[in-house]
Amino acid sequence: MFSVGDKVVYPMHGAGTIESIEEKEMLGNVDDYYIIKMPIGGMKLMVPTNKVDDIGVREVSQRSEADKVFDVLEKPKDPYIHDVNWSKRYNLNVEKIKSGNILEVAEVVRELSHRHMERGLSIGEKKMLATSKNILLSEMVLAENQDKELLENKIDSIIKESYAAGIMDEASNANENGDVIL
């Protein structure tokens, strides 16, 4: 059971702070609800207190876990995810986002960002990138206790650096193999 002031993550929506616990009547049933205010976008969610386990609501990651996000973002693209067809890639990414695991959400942000820099994204994947980035940022803001813009700039910078490093590695590997680089 969570308390007012607790920082929690709601999978597919991101992290927020429990503002209050209120009794509400919905469809003839009276239940207690957590009222969660999201730091990004100012959205408020009402979550039945008796459904948090089913939904996957959890505490915001500790700072040490959140710091691992930067390690995930620094890695090169995953060739498997990068090269599968659109629908399979989309479904794999949805599952990672639904997991509510901050490191899996970071993988989605990295993979879609790299793909966007390389080839561009479909409208659906652009929306998924924006959503996953907001989910990631909302938890990072609370876990790292830092400003959203500062974290967003840091994430963008790390992704650009990891993409550039991946391009350099590919070129170096191609050169070692005797491939022609144009």
ABEGO torsion letter per residue (X at the ends): XBBBGBBBBBBGAEBBBBABBBBBBBGGBBBBBBBBBBABGGBBBBBBAAAAAAAGBBBBBBAAAAAAAAAAAABBBBAAAAABBAAAAAAAAAAAAAAGBAAAAAAAAAAAAAAAAAAEBBAAAAAAAAAAAAAAAAAAAAAAGBBAAAAAAAAAAAAAAAAAAAAAAAAAAAAAAGBBBX
